Structures are given as structure tokens and as C-alpha cells.
Amino acid sequence: MPATPPPVSPPTSPTPPPTLSPSPSPTPVYPSPTPTTPAPPPASTSTQPPPATGLKVGYYNDKCPDAEKIVLDAVRNATAGVKAGLIRLFFHDCFVQGCDASVLLNKVAGKPEPEMLGIPNLSLRGFEVIEAAKKKIEEKCPGVVSCADIVAFAGRDASKLLSGYKINFSMPAGRYDGLVSLKDETLPNLPPPFANLTILTQMFAKKGLSQTDMVALSGAHSIGRSHCSSFRDRLQPPAKDNSTTSMDATYAGKLTQDCPAGSDPTVPQDYKTPDVLDSQYYRNVMDRKVLFTSDATLMTSPKTKELVEKYTWWLIGDFLWYRHFEDAMVKMGNIEVKNSTNGQIRKKCGFVNEPYTG
């Protein structure tokens, strides 16, 4: 799920509140139609990885019983594009400084520029959803629910809604909010769209994620949009010795028309089902009809190619991917979580509590 200047590496975006969002950037713009949401089936019975120390499912049941419902309601009211952005926001938060809401911290005079001003994060969306949920939660349970957990819940709920409840899992909670946010840490930690398999594997491994996790999380490119500047280099005639990762010629021709020289519009990351989080992405990978090198490279090793192919199998492919995606989201949520000794429960997601006495 590389950053797409996301899974950590997607209509007109609502203007994020000034206390959370960086200056608006056009990359990427997500589609606006909200998919129809059927009645939810029972939660998945997949075997999820154990939560990190201090995290547990139902963490707020006795501390703030309405917390998860408030987050779900806030996500449900968002457009499909913003829902897609919330999944990416969770990914980008966890891959830099861990899952600690450091991506939400605003610039403060006299301090280093924060993560949200890093190049891969200028296009992040969903800040206003996190802020709305935090405000309502603080009214009911002041100083109890971390912004980091709200980001994690929102990523889970967006996945659930965009998949029509086919992705449906429990997210352990108990994270504390981080105190450090550095712009300079974004590029070294967030997988770029031009990354090959070796680079992707190494970057995910540094976060404790396997190749299976990496391939499963890449499926988030089944939703959202990307600017042409993120893949324009792939529209050139393919080299004869690079047929595995080159783009399908017909698809490249269509994108060339959609991405005229001198402009930088957006196109869907999944040209077939752009508003639905599903396994169509993996069929697109096999057909060489994907935007990024980081997508195409999944076909360059036996293991990752086998996973891509399995996720397209009739009847069981979808189910397999849903379960792997769920497990990878939980596992990603375990990355470098903070506790009371190195974190806090922020009163406002965009700013560290002052004075900090933890």
C-alpha cells in the first residue's frame, strides 16, 4: 500500500479544519459516490494476530462505551472518497513514528515541521472526520480516548463500509498519542509508488509486516484516485525486457489521453470498481492494468505472484483476501504503539497537551 502522492503509496474534498489539515493539495482526489451499504453480516471469525502490549478489543467498553459507535457514525457520514482517505491516513500514521496520531499534529512555531507537511502526506484526507469524532467523544468522555485509536477505528470502519461489510473485524485499542512528528521522517518510511519488490519488502519488514501483509494491504489500491504525475513515467512505450511490470498498451493509451501533457488530473486507481474495496485490484495487477510500479511489481516473485493469483480465484479468492486484509490491518495497528510513559491522550488531535507532565 505504497504512498500515492497508503496503505500506508484517492469529487471535491471537504475542506479540512485549519487545526488539523495541511494546506490543501490536489493529490489524490477520491471519488465521491457513496456505495450502497447492505446489512452487516456477522463479524469475521478469522484468526487475527495478537494485539500489542496494552491493546485489547473492547478497551473502551467500561471507559467510554459509545466511543467506537461515535467513530463509526462519523465515518458513515463521509463521502466514499474521504472513507478511502481514512484507510490511507491510518497507513501513513502507523508507518511513521508508529500508530500514535503523529500524522495529525499541526505545525507549531519554533518546532520542526510535522509529518502532515511531508510530500507523501500533502494529499491526505479525512482529518475532519477524526476531528468530528474526537469532539463528540470529548464531550462524553473527556481525556479518555486517544486520537490514535480514533484513527485506527476510522480505518477499520472505512474498510467495512467500502467493502459492503465484507471486511468486518475488531480493532484492538489502548494506544496513546505520540509527542513527536517530523516531516523528514515521511519519505524514508512511506513506500513510494515507484518502488520495486525488494524495496517494498524491506520497508514493510522494518515495520514487522510480512510479504503476505504487504500484498494484502496493497489491495487498498482498489479504491481512490491518483494524480497522473505519480505514474506518468509508466505511460512510455514498454521496454522489451520489462514486460512483467510494463503497463498494458491499451490501458496506457487510455491513460495517456486522460493525462494530457502540461496538466495533472486524477484517475481512478481501480478502473473497474473504483468506489468499492474489493479484490478487483488483483485482477488488474494480473492484466497489467494498474497505475504504479509498486502494484505491477507484485507479479515479479513466485510468492507474491501466487498470492495475487489466489486472491482472484473463483469463490474463495475474495474470502481469502478479506481475511488477509483484516489480519494485516490489525497487525499494522500494532506498530510502535505508545503508552503512558511515552505518550498522552491529547485534548485536541492537532496539538500536544501543554504543559506535558507525563
C-alpha positions, 0 to 999 in steps of 0.5 A, a space after each residue: 500500500 505504497 504512498 500515492 502522492 497508503 496503505 500506508 503509496 484517492 469529487 471535491 474534498 471537504 475542506 479540512 479544519 485549519 487545526 488539523 489539515 495541511 494546506 490543501 493539495 490536489 493529490 489524490 482526489 477520491 471519488 465521491 459516490 457513496 456505495 450502497 451499504 447492505 446489512 452487516 453480516 456477522 463479524 469475521 471469525 478469522 484468526 487475527 494476530 495478537 494485539 500489542 502490549 496494552 491493546 485489547 478489543 473492547 478497551 473502551 467498553 467500561 471507559 467510554 462505551 459509545 466511543 467506537 459507535 461515535 467513530 463509526 457514525 462519523 465515518 458513515 457520514 463521509 463521502 466514499 472518497 474521504 472513507 478511502 482517505 481514512 484507510 490511507 491516513 491510518 497507513 501513513 500514521 502507523 508507518 511513521 513514528 508508529 500508530 500514535 496520531 503523529 500524522 495529525 499534529 499541526 505545525 507549531 512555531 519554533 518546532 520542526 515541521 510535522 509529518 502532515 507537511 511531508 510530500 507523501 502526506 500533502 494529499 491526505 484526507 479525512 482529518 475532519 472526520 477524526 476531528 468530528 469524532 474526537 469532539 463528540 467523544 470529548 464531550 462524553 468522555 473527556 481525556 479518555 480516548 486517544 486520537 490514535 485509536 480514533 484513527 485506527 477505528 476510522 480505518 477499520 470502519 472505512 474498510 467495512 463500509 467500502 467493502 459492503 461489510 465484507 471486511 468486518 473485524 475488531 480493532 484492538 485499542 489502548 494506544 496513546 498519542 505520540 509527542 513527536 512528528 517530523 516531516 523528514 521522517 515521511 519519505 524514508 518510511 512511506 513506500 513510494 509508488 515507484 518502488 520495486 519488490 525488494 524495496 517494498 519488502 524491506 520497508 514493510 519488514 522494518 515495520 514487522 509486516 510480512 510479504 503476505 501483509 504487504 500484498 494484502 494491504 496493497 489491495 487498498 489500491 482498489 479504491 481512490 484516485 491518483 494524480 497522473 504525475 505519480 505514474 506518468 513515467 509508466 505511460 512510455 512505450 514498454 521496454 522489451 525486457 520489462 514486460 512483467 511490470 510494463 503497463 498494458 498498451 491499451 490501458 496506457 493509451 487510455 491513460 495517456 489521453 486522460 493525462 494530457 501533457 502540461 496538466 495533472 488530473 486524477 484517475 481512478 486507481 481501480 478502473 473497474 470498481 473504483 468506489 468499492 474495496 474489493 479484490 478487483 485490484 488483483 485482477 488488474 495487477 494480473 492484466 497489467 492494468 494498474 497505475 504504479 510500479 509498486 502494484 505491477 511489481 507484485 507479479 515479479 516473485 513466485 510468492 507474491 505472484 501466487 498470492 495475487 493469483 489466489 486472491 482472484 480465484 473463483 469463490 474463495 479468492 475474495 474470502 481469502 483476501 478479506 481475511 488477509 486484509 483484516 489480519 494485516 490491518 490489525 497487525 499494522 495497528 500494532 506498530 510502535 504503539 505508545 503508552 503512558 510513559 511515552 505518550 498522552 491522550 491529547 485534548 485536541 488531535 492537532 496539538 500536544 497537551 501543554 504543559 506535558 507532565 507525563 
